[in-house]
Amino acid sequence: MIIFLVACLTLYVAWSLGANDVANAMGTSVGSKAVTLRQALVIAGILEFTGAVLFGHQVSQTLATEIVNPALFTSTPQILLTGMFAVLVACGLWLFIATWLGLPVSSSHAVVGAIAGFSGCYAGIGAIDWSSIGLITIGWIVTPIMSATIAALFYSQIKRWILEQPHPLTQLREWIPWLSTGLVSIFGVIALPTIVQTPLFAFLPIPAQDRILVIGAVAAMVITIYNWRQLETSQIPHPKSQIINPHERLFANFQLLSACFVAFAHGSNDVGNAIAPLAVITYINRTGSVPVTGIDIPTWILVIGGAGIVTGLAIWGKKVITTIGESIIPLQPSGGFCAELATATTILLASRFGLPVSTSHALVGAVVGIGLVQNRKSIQLQTLQGIAAAWLITIPVSALFSAAIFTVLHVKF
């Protein structure tokens, strides 16, 4: 019974996360008019779920065993179980409030703050693994800087060699193979080593170590040929398109792909924020002990996380999409493409190392990086101040929520 109750609560937290954080991931695509809101829901629905199931284990393990010192709870596993339940309630409550206000907060901040809050309330600050907290905090600081740098460097080259040329479409034709190869290569180096090991590609009569190159080459070729064909008709206005410039309409195709990568990256990293407490509770309920050295994440838990994320975006993601996609800088598909590529690269790298970084940090940093290259005066500082304030208060607020909920549960039960 308790597992069913916690699973429902996890589904709600994942729903809240989807309504807020997945909206961050898709905001630039919708804001630049590269995809419609309905298309964003479909893209996120498929790829968030896929990223969560294939890549969600590492970050979930970090959150489950490396924020709080589990050795302190070996003799009282029920206390850790109660604490993780409080974490779920606290995170769900704060993400609900933030999404209602349209604030793109970090679910990573919320879950780390909540875990630290209940453990500090029960056993003092010594219960918190400060070395892990420090490493995660460094990741939070580096994430927007790294993402902004990648986005600014990439966009500055596109601006110089394509957008500012007398004939952008002619230049773009020469760049299409390079853009296609770069897009596939970045995703392939980080994600394909895991994907090609799945049963989906087991039928290929190719050694596993060669599948990455073959699949990547085919994908790059398909993207190149498709966009060359699109280039031939790009100067003819499309009655349903809101994008005026023909070269920006072509960049919208690339941004559609980069949006897929961001959705996959987000699912791989942030699903851990919702499911890590459920994984710990399930482990304690099954074994009667605390996971000290590590924990296996059952696939059904990953499925719950992925399903909740997608449902939350579909029902309530529009407000935060507007904040990210339209309220920081005016975006064109070329800028949105660079911002999403930088975000996906940053987040997927973090997922490979098991670091629960913030998608909102990465995406906001990337959008600011684009703004610095475009026109610094176009950056809406008031919006950034509101976002930064939401980031800063998330940790203490979620910690206080968690500590209060844990205290009530501990005293009552």
C-alpha positions in Angstrom: 0.0 0.0 0.0 2.8 2.4 0.9 4.6 1.8 -2.4 1.4 2.6 -4.3 0.9 5.8 -2.3 4.5 6.9 -2.9 4.3 5.9 -6.6 1.3 8.2 -7.0 3.1 11.0 -5.2 6.2 10.5 -7.4 3.9 10.7 -10.5 2.6 14.0 -9.2 6.2 15.3 -8.6 7.2 14.2 -12.1 4.0 16.0 -13.3 5.0 19.2 -11.6 8.6 18.8 -12.9 7.2 18.3 -16.5 5.0 21.4 -16.2 8.0 23.5 -15.2 11.3 22.0 -16.3 10.2 20.4 -19.6 8.7 23.8 -20.5 12.2 25.2 -20.0 13.5 22.7 -22.5 11.0 23.5 -25.2 10.6 27.2 -24.6 13.1 28.4 -27.2 11.6 26.3 -29.9 8.1 27.6 -29.3 9.4 31.1 -28.8 11.2 31.2 -32.1 8.1 29.7 -33.9 10.2 26.7 -35.0 7.6 24.4 -33.5 4.1 24.9 -32.4 3.0 24.1 -28.8 1.3 20.9 -30.0 4.4 19.8 -31.8 6.5 20.5 -28.7 4.2 18.3 -26.6 4.7 15.4 -29.1 8.5 15.8 -29.2 8.8 16.0 -25.5 6.4 13.2 -24.9 8.5 10.7 -27.0 12.0 11.9 -26.2 11.7 12.9 -22.6 10.4 9.4 -21.9 13.2 7.7 -23.9 15.9 9.8 -22.3 14.5 9.0 -18.8 14.5 5.3 -19.4 17.9 5.0 -21.1 19.9 7.6 -19.2 18.0 8.2 -15.9 19.9 5.7 -13.7 23.1 7.6 -13.0 21.6 10.9 -11.7 18.9 9.0 -9.7 21.7 7.0 -8.0 23.6 10.2 -7.1 20.5 11.8 -5.5 19.4 8.6 -3.8 22.7 7.9 -2.0 25.1 10.8 -2.2 23.3 13.8 -0.8 22.5 12.5 2.7 24.9 10.2 4.5 23.0 6.9 4.4 25.2 5.3 7.1 23.6 7.5 9.7 20.2 5.7 9.0 21.4 2.1 8.9 19.8 1.4 12.3 16.7 3.4 11.6 15.7 2.8 7.9 12.1 3.9 8.5 13.4 7.4 9.3 15.1 7.6 5.9 11.9 6.3 4.3 9.9 9.1 6.1 12.4 11.7 5.1 12.2 10.7 1.4 8.5 10.9 1.6 8.8 14.4 2.9 11.2 15.2 0.0 8.5 14.2 -2.5 5.8 16.3 -0.8 8.1 19.3 -0.5 9.3 19.2 -4.1 5.8 18.7 -5.5 4.5 21.7 -3.4 7.3 24.1 -4.4 7.2 23.1 -8.1 3.4 23.6 -8.1 3.8 27.1 -6.6 6.6 28.1 -9.0 4.7 26.8 -12.1 1.6 28.6 -11.1 3.6 31.8 -10.9 5.3 31.1 -14.2 8.8 30.9 -12.7 11.3 28.5 -14.4 12.8 27.1 -11.2 15.2 24.2 -10.9 13.9 20.8 -9.8 17.5 19.9 -9.1 17.7 22.7 -6.6 14.4 21.6 -5.1 15.2 18.0 -4.5 18.8 18.6 -3.2 17.5 21.3 -0.9 14.6 19.0 0.3 17.0 16.1 1.0 19.4 18.3 2.9 16.4 19.9 4.8 15.0 16.7 6.3 18.4 15.1 7.0 19.7 18.2 8.7 16.5 18.5 10.7 16.8 14.9 12.0 20.5 14.4 12.5 22.1 17.9 12.2 24.3 19.2 9.4 26.7 16.3 9.8 24.1 14.1 8.1 24.6 16.0 4.9 27.3 14.9 2.5 28.8 18.3 1.9 31.4 17.1 -0.6 28.6 15.9 -2.9 26.7 19.1 -2.2 29.8 21.1 -3.1 30.3 19.1 -6.4 26.7 19.6 -7.4 26.8 23.3 -6.5 29.9 23.7 -8.7 27.9 22.0 -11.5 25.1 24.5 -11.0 27.5 27.4 -11.4 29.4 26.0 -14.3 26.3 24.9 -16.2 25.0 28.3 -17.4 28.6 29.6 -18.0 29.4 26.5 -20.2 26.1 26.6 -22.0 26.3 30.4 -22.6 29.9 30.0 -24.0 29.0 27.1 -26.3 25.9 29.0 -27.6 27.7 32.3 -28.1 30.7 30.7 -29.9 28.4 28.7 -32.2 26.0 31.5 -32.9 28.8 34.0 -33.6 30.1 31.7 -36.4 26.7 31.2 -37.9 26.0 35.0 -37.7 29.4 35.8 -39.4 29.4 33.1 -42.1 25.7 32.8 -42.9 23.4 35.5 -41.5 25.5 38.5 -42.3 26.5 37.4 -45.8 24.9 39.1 -48.8 23.3 35.8 -49.9 22.5 33.8 -46.7 20.8 31.0 -48.6 23.8 30.3 -50.8 26.0 30.2 -47.8 23.6 28.0 -45.9 23.7 25.4 -48.7 27.4 25.0 -48.1 27.0 24.8 -44.4 24.1 22.3 -44.3 26.4 19.2 -44.4 28.6 20.7 -41.6 25.6 21.6 -39.4 24.1 18.2 -39.9 27.3 16.4 -39.1 28.0 18.6 -36.1 24.5 18.1 -34.7 24.6 14.3 -35.1 28.2 14.1 -33.8 27.6 16.0 -30.6 24.5 13.9 -29.8 26.2 10.7 -31.0 29.4 10.9 -28.9 27.4 11.5 -25.7 24.3 9.4 -26.2 24.7 6.8 -28.9 27.2 4.6 -26.9 24.2 3.7 -24.6 21.5 3.7 -27.3 23.2 1.3 -29.7 23.5 -1.3 -26.9 19.7 -1.5 -26.6 17.7 -4.4 -28.2 16.4 -1.8 -30.7 19.7 -2.1 -32.7 20.5 -5.7 -31.9 19.3 -6.9 -35.3 22.1 -5.0 -37.1 24.8 -7.3 -38.4 27.4 -4.8 -37.3 29.9 -5.0 -34.4 28.7 -2.8 -31.5 31.7 -0.6 -31.6 31.0 0.3 -35.3 27.3 0.9 -34.9 27.8 4.5 -33.7 29.7 5.5 -36.8 27.3 3.8 -39.2 24.1 5.2 -37.5 25.7 8.6 -37.2 26.8 8.8 -40.8 23.4 7.7 -42.1 21.6 10.2 -39.9 23.9 13.1 -41.0 23.3 12.1 -44.6 19.5 12.0 -44.3 19.4 15.4 -42.5 21.7 16.9 -45.2 19.6 15.6 -48.1 16.3 16.6 -46.5 17.5 20.2 -45.9 19.0 20.5 -49.4 15.6 19.7 -50.7 14.0 22.1 -48.3 16.4 24.8 -49.5 15.1 24.6 -53.0 11.6 25.6 -51.9 12.5 27.8 -49.0 12.1 31.1 -50.9 8.4 30.3 -51.5 6.4 31.7 -48.6 4.6 29.0 -46.6 1.0 30.1 -45.8 1.1 28.5 -42.3 4.6 29.6 -41.4 5.1 32.5 -39.0 8.8 32.8 -40.0 9.4 35.5 -42.6 13.1 35.0 -43.6 13.6 32.0 -45.9 17.0 31.1 -44.3 15.4 31.2 -40.8 12.7 28.8 -42.0 15.5 26.4 -43.0 17.1 26.9 -39.5 13.7 25.9 -38.0 14.3 22.4 -39.4 17.6 22.2 -37.5 16.0 23.7 -34.4 13.4 21.0 -34.5 16.2 18.4 -34.2 18.0 20.4 -31.5 14.7 20.5 -29.6 14.6 16.7 -29.8 18.1 16.6 -28.3 17.1 18.9 -25.5 14.1 16.9 -24.6 16.1 13.7 -24.6 18.8 15.4 -22.5 16.3 16.7 -20.0 14.6 13.4 -19.6 18.0 11.7 -19.0 19.0 14.1 -16.2 16.0 15.6 -14.4 13.8 12.4 -14.1 16.2 11.5 -11.3 14.8 14.5 -9.3 11.4 12.9 -9.2 12.2 9.2 -8.9 15.2 9.1 -6.6 13.1 9.2 -3.4 10.8 6.5 -4.7 13.8 4.3 -5.5 15.1 4.7 -1.9 11.6 4.0 -0.4 11.2 1.0 -2.6 14.6 -0.4 -1.6 13.9 0.1 2.1 10.5 -1.4 1.9 11.8 -4.5 0.0 15.0 -5.1 2.0 14.4 -3.5 5.3 17.9 -1.8 5.0 19.4 1.4 3.8 21.2 1.6 0.4 24.7 2.6 1.5 27.0 1.9 -1.5 24.5 2.2 -4.4 21.1 1.4 -5.6 19.5 -0.2 -8.7 16.7 1.8 -10.3 13.9 -0.6 -11.5 12.6 0.2 -15.0 9.0 0.6 -13.7 10.2 3.5 -11.6 11.8 5.2 -14.6 8.6 4.7 -16.6 6.6 6.4 -13.8 8.9 9.3 -13.9 8.8 9.6 -17.7 5.0 9.4 -17.9 4.6 12.0 -15.2 6.9 14.5 -16.9 5.1 14.2 -20.2 1.7 14.6 -18.6 2.7 17.7 -16.7 4.0 19.4 -19.8 0.9 18.6 -21.7 -1.5 20.0 -19.1 0.3 23.0 -17.6 3.6 23.8 -19.4 2.5 26.8 -21.4 3.2 29.5 -18.8 6.9 28.7 -18.3 7.3 28.1 -22.1 6.3 31.7 -22.5 8.8 33.0 -19.9 11.8 31.2 -21.5 10.9 31.5 -25.1 9.6 35.1 -25.3 10.5 37.1 -22.2 14.3 37.1 -22.1 15.3 38.0 -25.7 13.4 37.8 -29.1 14.5 34.6 -30.7 14.8 33.5 -34.3 15.3 29.8 -35.2 19.0 30.3 -35.8 19.5 31.6 -32.3 17.2 29.1 -30.8 19.0 26.2 -32.6 22.3 27.3 -31.1 20.8 27.8 -27.6 19.3 24.3 -27.7 22.4 22.6 -29.0 24.5 24.2 -26.3 21.9 23.2 -23.7 21.7 19.6 -24.9 25.5 19.2 -24.9 25.8 20.6 -21.4 23.1 18.4 -19.9 24.0 15.2 -21.6 27.6 15.6 -20.5 26.4 16.1 -16.9 24.1 13.0 -17.2 27.1 10.9 -18.3 28.9 11.9 -15.1 25.8 11.5 -12.9 25.6 15.2 -12.0 22.1 16.5 -11.3 22.5 19.8 -13.0 19.8 22.3 -13.9 18.2 22.4 -17.4 16.8 25.8 -16.6 20.4 27.0 -15.8 21.7 25.7 -19.0 18.9 27.0 -21.2 18.8 30.4 -19.7 22.6 30.7 -19.9 22.5 29.7 -23.6 19.7 32.2 -24.4 21.8 34.9 -22.6 24.8 33.9 -24.6 22.8 34.3 -27.8 21.7 37.7 -26.6 25.2 38.9 -25.9 26.2 38.1 -29.5 23.0 39.6 -31.0 22.5 42.7 -29.0 23.2 43.1 -25.3 20.5 45.7 -25.0 17.9 43.2 -26.2 18.3 41.1 -23.0 15.4 41.6 -20.6 17.2 42.1 -17.3 14.0 42.3 -15.3 13.0 38.8 -16.5 16.5 37.5 -15.7 16.4 39.0 -12.2 13.1 37.2 -11.5 14.5 33.9 -12.8 17.7 34.3 -10.7 15.6 35.1 -7.6 13.6 31.9 -8.1 16.8 29.9 -8.4 18.2 31.3 -5.2 15.1 30.8 -3.1 14.4 27.3 -4.3 17.0 25.6 -2.1 16.1 27.2 1.2 12.3 27.1 0.5 12.4 23.4 -0.4 14.6 22.7 2.6 12.2 24.4 5.0 9.2 22.6 3.4 10.9 19.3 3.7 12.1 19.9 7.3 8.6 21.0 8.4 6.8 18.1 6.6 9.3 15.6 8.1 8.9 17.0 11.6 5.1 16.6 11.3 5.3 13.0 9.9 8.0 12.0 12.4 6.1 13.2 15.4 2.7 11.9 14.3 3.9 8.4 13.1 
